[in-house]
């Protein structure tokens, strides 16, 4: 699955993943490969994903920089202030607000 996570300011993550957990408005849910198409609103909370093989890039909150990596099985988490998720044909898009 491919995922892109965007805020109005920057791209937080782009690359291949095995799974992603998001804080849906009606509760947390997980998206895996071949998930049914969905569009959902997201509440403030934690987005956590597990990377798949291949290169990906992500925003590192500690250093404040964009990093590139290719480690499979890496767990990466971000805190968001809400937003939306769309899943269609193993392409996942998150449009989120940064946590205030």
N, CA, C and O atoms as CSV, one atom per row, in Angstrom:
chain,resi,resn,atom,element,x,y,z
A,1,UNK,N,N,0.842,-1.170,0.000
A,1,UNK,CA,C,0.000,0.000,0.000
A,1,UNK,C,C,0.890,1.236,0.000
A,1,UNK,O,O,1.966,1.240,0.599
A,2,UNK,N,N,0.442,2.258,-0.662
A,2,UNK,CA,C,1.140,3.547,-0.651
A,2,UNK,C,C,0.347,4.525,0.198
A,2,UNK,O,O,-0.883,4.488,0.215
A,3,UNK,N,N,1.051,5.396,0.900
A,3,UNK,CA,C,0.379,6.394,1.722
A,3,UNK,C,C,1.074,7.740,1.580
A,3,UNK,O,O,2.293,7.823,1.431
A,4,UNK,N,N,0.266,8.783,1.631
A,4,UNK,CA,C,0.757,10.156,1.696
A,4,UNK,C,C,0.032,10.836,2.845
A,4,UNK,O,O,-1.197,10.814,2.910
A,5,UNK,N,N,0.798,11.445,3.757
A,5,UNK,CA,C,0.223,12.185,4.872
A,5,UNK,C,C,0.657,13.640,4.724
A,5,UNK,O,O,1.848,13.953,4.737
A,6,UNK,N,N,-0.333,14.524,4.583
A,6,UNK,CA,C,-0.058,15.945,4.346
A,6,UNK,C,C,-0.707,16.832,5.392
A,6,UNK,O,O,-1.817,16.563,5.852
A,7,UNK,N,N,0.003,17.900,5.763
A,7,UNK,CA,C,-0.581,19.004,6.519
A,7,UNK,C,C,-0.597,20.194,5.562
A,7,UNK,O,O,-0.018,20.108,4.479
A,8,UNK,N,N,-1.239,21.294,5.928
A,8,UNK,CA,C,-1.174,22.469,5.050
A,8,UNK,C,C,0.248,22.982,4.828
A,8,UNK,O,O,0.513,23.658,3.834
A,9,UNK,N,N,1.168,22.665,5.749
A,9,UNK,CA,C,2.537,23.171,5.685
A,9,UNK,C,C,3.537,22.248,5.007
A,9,UNK,O,O,4.465,22.714,4.347
A,10,UNK,N,N,3.350,20.928,5.167
A,10,UNK,CA,C,4.387,20.009,4.697
A,10,UNK,C,C,3.849,18.592,4.514
A,10,UNK,O,O,2.752,18.244,4.951
A,11,UNK,N,N,4.675,17.802,3.850
A,11,UNK,CA,C,4.407,16.373,3.723
A,11,UNK,C,C,5.041,15.693,4.929
A,11,UNK,O,O,6.234,15.862,5.180
A,12,UNK,N,N,4.254,14.925,5.676
A,12,UNK,CA,C,4.756,14.259,6.875
A,12,UNK,C,C,5.300,12.874,6.560
A,12,UNK,O,O,6.279,12.440,7.166
A,13,UNK,N,N,4.665,12.166,5.605
A,13,UNK,CA,C,5.131,10.834,5.236
A,13,UNK,C,C,4.687,10.533,3.816
A,13,UNK,O,O,3.598,10.920,3.391
A,14,UNK,N,N,5.560,9.828,3.084
A,14,UNK,CA,C,5.219,9.355,1.744
A,14,UNK,C,C,5.996,8.070,1.487
A,14,UNK,O,O,7.224,8.051,1.573
A,15,UNK,N,N,5.271,6.987,1.168
A,15,UNK,CA,C,5.950,5.734,0.872
A,15,UNK,C,C,5.049,4.536,1.035
A,15,UNK,O,O,3.830,4.666,1.150
A,16,UNK,N,N,5.668,3.355,1.043
A,16,UNK,CA,C,4.937,2.091,1.148
A,16,UNK,C,C,4.800,1.681,2.611
A,16,UNK,O,O,5.734,1.804,3.403
A,17,UNK,N,N,3.599,1.187,2.945
A,17,UNK,CA,C,3.335,0.737,4.311
A,17,UNK,C,C,2.631,-0.615,4.296
A,17,UNK,O,O,2.066,-1.034,3.286
A,18,UNK,N,N,2.681,-1.283,5.445
A,18,UNK,CA,C,1.956,-2.532,5.662
A,18,UNK,C,C,0.592,-2.218,6.264
A,18,UNK,O,O,-0.409,-2.831,5.894
A,19,UNK,N,N,0.552,-1.252,7.202
A,19,UNK,CA,C,-0.696,-0.897,7.874
A,19,UNK,C,C,-0.610,0.516,8.430
A,19,UNK,O,O,0.474,1.074,8.597
A,20,UNK,N,N,-1.798,1.088,8.717
A,20,UNK,CA,C,-1.876,2.384,9.381
A,20,UNK,C,C,-3.088,2.366,10.316
A,20,UNK,O,O,-4.158,1.882,9.948
A,21,UNK,N,N,-2.908,2.900,11.531
A,21,UNK,CA,C,-3.996,3.062,12.499
A,21,UNK,C,C,-4.268,4.546,12.627
A,21,UNK,O,O,-3.344,5.350,12.753
A,22,UNK,N,N,-5.547,4.906,12.595
A,22,UNK,CA,C,-5.931,6.313,12.655
A,22,UNK,C,C,-7.037,6.515,13.688
A,22,UNK,O,O,-7.802,5.592,13.968
A,23,UNK,N,N,-7.125,7.736,14.263
A,23,UNK,CA,C,-8.175,8.039,15.237
A,23,UNK,C,C,-9.447,8.543,14.533
A,23,UNK,O,O,-9.656,9.750,14.411
A,24,UNK,N,N,-10.283,7.621,14.076
A,24,UNK,CA,C,-11.522,7.995,13.400
A,24,UNK,C,C,-12.482,8.699,14.345
A,24,UNK,O,O,-12.375,8.559,15.563
A,25,UNK,N,N,-13.413,9.452,13.790
A,25,UNK,CA,C,-14.394,10.184,14.593
A,25,UNK,C,C,-15.229,9.238,15.447
A,25,UNK,O,O,-15.613,9.584,16.565
A,26,UNK,N,N,-15.514,8.041,14.924
A,26,UNK,CA,C,-16.305,7.061,15.676
A,26,UNK,C,C,-15.437,6.013,16.358
A,26,UNK,O,O,-15.948,4.997,16.829
A,27,UNK,N,N,-14.136,6.247,16.415
A,27,UNK,CA,C,-13.215,5.320,17.070
A,27,UNK,C,C,-12.025,4.997,16.189
A,27,UNK,O,O,-12.050,5.210,14.977
A,28,UNK,N,N,-10.995,4.486,16.811
A,28,UNK,CA,C,-9.766,4.142,16.094
A,28,UNK,C,C,-10.029,2.977,15.141
A,28,UNK,O,O,-10.785,2.061,15.463
A,29,UNK,N,N,-9.397,3.020,13.962
A,29,UNK,CA,C,-9.473,1.883,13.050
A,29,UNK,C,C,-8.168,1.725,12.297
A,29,UNK,O,O,-7.358,2.649,12.211
A,30,UNK,N,N,-7.983,0.522,11.749
A,30,UNK,CA,C,-6.746,0.177,11.047
A,30,UNK,C,C,-7.052,-0.108,9.588
A,30,UNK,O,O,-8.100,-0.664,9.260
A,31,UNK,N,N,-6.128,0.276,8.715
A,31,UNK,CA,C,-6.239,0.017,7.282
A,31,UNK,C,C,-5.104,-0.929,6.893
A,31,UNK,O,O,-3.932,-0.664,7.162
A,32,UNK,N,N,-5.479,-2.032,6.255
A,32,UNK,CA,C,-4.531,-3.013,5.742
A,32,UNK,C,C,-4.687,-3.109,4.232
A,32,UNK,O,O,-5.594,-2.507,3.658
A,33,UNK,N,N,-3.806,-3.863,3.590
A,33,UNK,CA,C,-3.857,-4.045,2.135
A,33,UNK,C,C,-5.241,-4.547,1.709
A,33,UNK,O,O,-5.852,-5.373,2.387
A,34,UNK,N,N,-5.719,-4.034,0.576
A,34,UNK,CA,C,-7.014,-4.385,-0.013
A,34,UNK,C,C,-8.209,-3.966,0.840
A,34,UNK,O,O,-9.275,-4.576,0.758
A,35,UNK,N,N,-8.034,-2.929,1.656
A,35,UNK,CA,C,-9.139,-2.385,2.456
A,35,UNK,C,C,-10.213,-1.846,1.522
A,35,UNK,O,O,-9.903,-1.341,0.443
A,36,UNK,N,N,-11.449,-1.947,1.921
A,36,UNK,CA,C,-12.558,-1.392,1.141
A,36,UNK,C,C,-12.382,0.122,1.014
A,36,UNK,O,O,-11.824,0.752,1.913
A,37,UNK,N,N,-12.853,0.716,-0.092
A,37,UNK,CA,C,-12.774,2.170,-0.236
A,37,UNK,C,C,-13.508,2.859,0.918
A,37,UNK,O,O,-14.580,2.427,1.342
A,38,UNK,N,N,-12.902,3.936,1.411
A,38,UNK,CA,C,-13.493,4.660,2.531
A,38,UNK,C,C,-13.013,6.104,2.522
A,38,UNK,O,O,-11.894,6.405,2.107
A,39,UNK,N,N,-13.882,6.983,2.988
A,39,UNK,CA,C,-13.514,8.360,3.307
A,39,UNK,C,C,-14.052,8.596,4.701
A,39,UNK,O,O,-15.227,8.336,4.964
A,40,UNK,N,N,-13.209,9.087,5.604
A,40,UNK,CA,C,-13.627,9.278,6.987
A,40,UNK,C,C,-12.962,10.512,7.578
A,40,UNK,O,O,-11.855,10.885,7.190
A,41,UNK,N,N,-13.652,11.135,8.517
A,41,UNK,CA,C,-13.043,12.231,9.265
A,41,UNK,C,C,-12.222,11.642,10.405
A,41,UNK,O,O,-12.491,10.538,10.880
A,42,UNK,N,N,-11.219,12.396,10.834
A,42,UNK,CA,C,-10.324,11.962,11.896
A,42,UNK,C,C,-10.368,12.952,13.048
A,42,UNK,O,O,-10.494,14.159,12.841
A,43,UNK,N,N,-10.262,12.434,14.255
A,43,UNK,CA,C,-10.187,13.254,15.448
A,43,UNK,C,C,-8.726,13.506,15.798
A,43,UNK,O,O,-7.825,12.916,15.202
A,44,UNK,N,N,-8.505,14.365,16.743
A,44,UNK,CA,C,-7.152,14.563,17.256
A,44,UNK,C,C,-6.683,13.270,17.898
A,44,UNK,O,O,-7.457,12.597,18.580
A,45,UNK,N,N,-5.428,12.917,17.688
A,45,UNK,CA,C,-4.888,11.701,18.273
A,45,UNK,C,C,-3.651,11.233,17.535
A,45,UNK,O,O,-2.978,12.008,16.857
A,46,UNK,N,N,-3.365,9.946,17.681
A,46,UNK,CA,C,-2.142,9.374,17.128
A,46,UNK,C,C,-2.416,8.592,15.847
A,46,UNK,O,O,-3.345,7.787,15.778
A,47,UNK,N,N,-1.592,8.845,14.838
A,47,UNK,CA,C,-1.568,8.045,13.621
A,47,UNK,C,C,-0.306,7.200,13.711
A,47,UNK,O,O,0.788,7.741,13.870
A,48,UNK,N,N,-0.441,5.886,13.614
A,48,UNK,CA,C,0.741,5.025,13.653
A,48,UNK,C,C,0.738,4.108,12.446
A,48,UNK,O,O,-0.300,3.572,12.058
A,49,UNK,N,N,1.911,3.935,11.858
A,49,UNK,CA,C,2.021,3.109,10.663
A,49,UNK,C,C,3.228,2.199,10.762
A,49,UNK,O,O,4.153,2.443,11.537
A,50,UNK,N,N,3.200,1.134,9.951
A,50,UNK,CA,C,4.307,0.191,9.855
A,50,UNK,C,C,4.774,0.207,8.408
A,50,UNK,O,O,3.984,-0.030,7.493
A,51,UNK,N,N,6.049,0.484,8.200
A,51,UNK,CA,C,6.587,0.606,6.845
A,51,UNK,C,C,6.746,-0.747,6.169
A,51,UNK,O,O,6.898,-1.778,6.824
A,52,UNK,N,N,6.706,-0.715,4.841
A,52,UNK,CA,C,6.932,-1.891,4.010
A,52,UNK,C,C,8.285,-1.708,3.329
A,52,UNK,O,O,8.933,-0.677,3.509
A,53,UNK,N,N,8.714,-2.691,2.555
A,53,UNK,CA,C,9.979,-2.577,1.834
A,53,UNK,C,C,9.944,-1.432,0.825
A,53,UNK,O,O,8.877,-1.043,0.352
A,54,UNK,N,N,11.092,-0.910,0.509
A,54,UNK,CA,C,11.186,0.209,-0.432
A,54,UNK,C,C,11.471,1.502,0.294
A,54,UNK,O,O,11.354,1.579,1.517
A,55,UNK,N,N,11.845,2.514,-0.459
A,55,UNK,CA,C,12.202,3.784,0.176
A,55,UNK,C,C,10.956,4.579,0.549
A,55,UNK,O,O,9.909,4.475,-0.091
A,56,UNK,N,N,11.102,5.368,1.594
A,56,UNK,CA,C,10.042,6.271,2.040
A,56,UNK,C,C,10.695,7.491,2.673
A,56,UNK,O,O,11.866,7.459,3.051
A,57,UNK,N,N,9.931,8.549,2.780
A,57,UNK,CA,C,10.445,9.749,3.441
A,57,UNK,C,C,9.413,10.205,4.481
A,57,UNK,O,O,8.205,10.045,4.308
A,58,UNK,N,N,9.940,10.775,5.560
A,58,UNK,CA,C,9.065,11.188,6.649
A,58,UNK,C,C,9.652,12.394,7.370
A,58,UNK,O,O,10.855,12.649,7.322
A,59,UNK,N,N,8.770,13.128,8.037
A,59,UNK,CA,C,9.173,14.285,8.819
A,59,UNK,C,C,9.561,13.815,10.214
A,59,UNK,O,O,8.750,13.206,10.913
A,60,UNK,N,N,10.784,14.092,10.621
A,60,UNK,CA,C,11.277,13.715,11.939
A,60,UNK,C,C,11.051,14.888,12.886
A,60,UNK,O,O,11.689,15.932,12.751
A,61,UNK,N,N,10.143,14.717,13.843
A,61,UNK,CA,C,9.795,15.806,14.753
A,61,UNK,C,C,10.966,16.240,15.630
A,61,UNK,O,O,11.095,17.423,15.943
A,62,UNK,N,N,11.818,15.301,16.030
A,62,UNK,CA,C,12.957,15.645,16.888
A,62,UNK,C,C,13.918,16.609,16.212
A,62,UNK,O,O,14.317,17.612,16.803
A,63,UNK,N,N,14.290,16.304,14.967
A,63,UNK,CA,C,15.269,17.146,14.269
A,63,UNK,C,C,14.607,18.248,13.445
A,63,UNK,O,O,15.265,19.212,13.056
A,64,UNK,N,N,13.301,18.108,13.178
A,64,UNK,CA,C,12.600,19.100,12.359
A,64,UNK,C,C,12.966,19.028,10.890
A,64,UNK,O,O,12.838,20.011,10.161
A,65,UNK,N,N,13.432,17.840,10.447
A,65,UNK,CA,C,13.852,17.686,9.056
A,65,UNK,C,C,13.133,16.507,8.399
A,65,UNK,O,O,12.542,15.661,9.071
A,66,UNK,N,N,13.203,16.477,7.066
A,66,UNK,CA,C,12.688,15.351,6.293
A,66,UNK,C,C,13.791,14.310,6.196
A,66,UNK,O,O,14.924,14.635,5.841
A,67,UNK,N,N,13.469,13.066,6.507
A,67,UNK,CA,C,14.452,11.987,6.438
A,67,UNK,C,C,13.998,10.940,5.428
A,67,UNK,O,O,12.802,10.735,5.217
A,68,UNK,N,N,14.972,10.282,4.808
A,68,UNK,CA,C,14.721,9.171,3.890
A,68,UNK,C,C,15.187,7.889,4.548
A,68,UNK,O,O,16.196,7.872,5.253
A,69,UNK,N,N,14.442,6.810,4.314
A,69,UNK,CA,C,14.797,5.525,4.899
A,69,UNK,C,C,14.230,4.425,4.016
A,69,UNK,O,O,13.436,4.700,3.116
A,70,UNK,N,N,14.629,3.182,4.262
A,70,UNK,CA,C,14.082,2.056,3.511
A,70,UNK,C,C,13.914,0.829,4.401
A,70,UNK,O,O,13.737,-0.281,3.898
A,71,UNK,N,N,13.967,1.017,5.710
A,71,UNK,CA,C,13.839,-0.076,6.661
A,71,UNK,C,C,12.405,-0.595,6.691
A,71,UNK,O,O,11.474,0.160,6.972
A,72,UNK,N,N,12.228,-1.872,6.405
A,72,UNK,CA,C,10.908,-2.495,6.438
A,72,UNK,C,C,10.541,-2.839,7.881
A,72,UNK,O,O,11.399,-3.248,8.662
A,73,UNK,N,N,9.271,-2.672,8.232
A,73,UNK,CA,C,8.794,-3.016,9.566
A,73,UNK,C,C,9.000,-1.942,10.609
A,73,UNK,O,O,8.751,-2.182,11.790
A,74,UNK,N,N,9.450,-0.757,10.207
A,74,UNK,CA,C,9.662,0.346,11.151
A,74,UNK,C,C,8.316,0.927,11.560
A,74,UNK,O,O,7.456,1.161,10.710
A,75,UNK,N,N,8.127,1.162,12.859
A,75,UNK,CA,C,6.894,1.765,13.366
A,75,UNK,C,C,7.124,3.263,13.527
A,75,UNK,O,O,8.066,3.690,14.194
A,76,UNK,N,N,6.253,4.054,12.907
A,76,UNK,CA,C,6.361,5.516,12.961
A,76,UNK,C,C,5.014,6.058,13.420
A,76,UNK,O,O,3.968,5.624,12.938
A,77,UNK,N,N,5.042,7.007,14.352
A,77,UNK,CA,C,3.811,7.602,14.865
A,77,UNK,C,C,3.864,9.118,14.760
A,77,UNK,O,O,4.924,9.735,14.867
A,78,UNK,N,N,2.687,9.701,14.547
A,78,UNK,CA,C,2.536,11.153,14.485
A,78,UNK,C,C,1.310,11.536,15.295
A,78,UNK,O,O,0.325,10.797,15.315
A,79,UNK,N,N,1.358,12.678,15.959
A,79,UNK,CA,C,0.191,13.213,16.651
A,79,UNK,C,C,-0.452,14.241,15.730
A,79,UNK,O,O,0.222,15.136,15.221
A,80,UNK,N,N,-1.773,14.106,15.517
A,80,UNK,CA,C,-2.483,15.033,14.633
A,80,UNK,C,C,-3.580,15.755,15.403
A,80,UNK,O,O,-3.980,15.335,16.489
A,81,UNK,N,N,-4.052,16.839,14.824
A,81,UNK,CA,C,-5.130,17.619,15.419
A,81,UNK,C,C,-6.464,17.385,14.737
A,81,UNK,O,O,-7.395,18.169,14.917
A,82,UNK,N,N,-6.573,16.312,13.951
A,82,UNK,CA,C,-7.798,16.004,13.209
A,82,UNK,C,C,-7.521,16.050,11.722
A,82,UNK,O,O,-6.428,16.422,11.297
A,83,UNK,N,N,-8.528,15.666,10.918
A,83,UNK,CA,C,-8.361,15.690,9.472
A,83,UNK,C,C,-9.261,14.693,8.780
A,83,UNK,O,O,-10.364,14.405,9.243
A,84,UNK,N,N,-8.773,14.159,7.648
A,84,UNK,CA,C,-9.546,13.220,6.837
A,84,UNK,C,C,-8.632,12.137,6.281
A,84,UNK,O,O,-7.436,12.354,6.087
A,85,UNK,N,N,-9.218,10.958,6.025
A,85,UNK,CA,C,-8.511,9.863,5.382
A,85,UNK,C,C,-9.341,9.385,4.196
A,85,UNK,O,O,-10.569,9.335,4.256
A,86,UNK,N,N,-8.645,9.036,3.118
A,86,UNK,CA,C,-9.280,8.416,1.956
A,86,UNK,C,C,-8.473,7.175,1.609
A,86,UNK,O,O,-7.244,7.219,1.549
A,87,UNK,N,N,-9.177,6.056,1.379
A,87,UNK,CA,C,-8.547,4.806,0.974
A,87,UNK,C,C,-9.215,4.350,-0.317
A,87,UNK,O,O,-10.439,4.225,-0.377
A,88,UNK,N,N,-8.404,4.100,-1.359
A,88,UNK,CA,C,-8.940,3.647,-2.637
A,88,UNK,C,C,-7.846,2.893,-3.382
A,88,UNK,O,O,-6.781,3.451,-3.645
A,89,UNK,N,N,-8.095,1.633,-3.722
A,89,UNK,CA,C,-7.163,0.813,-4.501
A,89,UNK,C,C,-5.754,0.784,-3.910
A,89,UNK,O,O,-4.773,0.987,-4.625
A,90,UNK,N,N,-5.657,0.536,-2.617
A,90,UNK,CA,C,-4.378,0.456,-1.900
A,90,UNK,C,C,-3.575,1.755,-1.921
A,90,UNK,O,O,-2.361,1.744,-1.721
A,91,UNK,N,N,-4.257,2.869,-2.162
A,91,UNK,CA,C,-3.666,4.207,-2.050
A,91,UNK,C,C,-4.363,4.900,-0.883
A,91,UNK,O,O,-5.585,5.045,-0.883
A,92,UNK,N,N,-3.589,5.324,0.103
A,92,UNK,CA,C,-4.135,5.958,1.295
A,92,UNK,C,C,-3.658,7.405,1.331
A,92,UNK,O,O,-2.470,7.680,1.162
A,93,UNK,N,N,-4.590,8.323,1.551
A,93,UNK,CA,C,-4.254,9.747,1.663
A,93,UNK,C,C,-4.814,10.275,2.977
A,93,UNK,O,O,-5.987,10.075,3.289
A,94,UNK,N,N,-3.966,10.948,3.738
A,94,UNK,CA,C,-4.405,11.624,4.958
A,94,UNK,C,C,-4.127,13.104,4.800
A,94,UNK,O,O,-3.006,13.514,4.498
A,95,UNK,N,N,-5.152,13.892,5.008
A,95,UNK,CA,C,-5.026,15.347,5.052
A,95,UNK,C,C,-5.313,15.728,6.481
A,95,UNK,O,O,-6.443,15.583,6.948
A,96,UNK,N,N,-4.299,16.217,7.192
A,96,UNK,CA,C,-4.434,16.411,8.633
A,96,UNK,C,C,-3.969,17.798,9.068
A,96,UNK,O,O,-3.222,18.483,8.369
A,97,UNK,N,N,-4.443,18.180,10.249
A,97,UNK,CA,C,-3.952,19.397,10.907
A,97,UNK,C,C,-2.864,18.980,11.885
A,97,UNK,O,O,-2.976,17.960,12.565
A,98,UNK,N,N,-1.823,19.777,11.944
A,98,UNK,CA,C,-0.770,19.514,12.930
A,98,UNK,C,C,-1.339,19.736,14.323
A,98,UNK,O,O,-2.232,20.561,14.513
A,99,UNK,N,N,-0.822,19.002,15.287
A,99,UNK,CA,C,-1.284,19.164,16.671
A,99,UNK,C,C,-0.864,20.531,17.169
A,99,UNK,O,O,0.260,20.970,16.927
A,100,UNK,N,N,-1.769,21.204,17.865
A,100,UNK,CA,C,-1.460,22.541,18.393
A,100,UNK,C,C,-0.877,22.461,19.761
A,100,UNK,O,O,-0.557,23.489,20.357
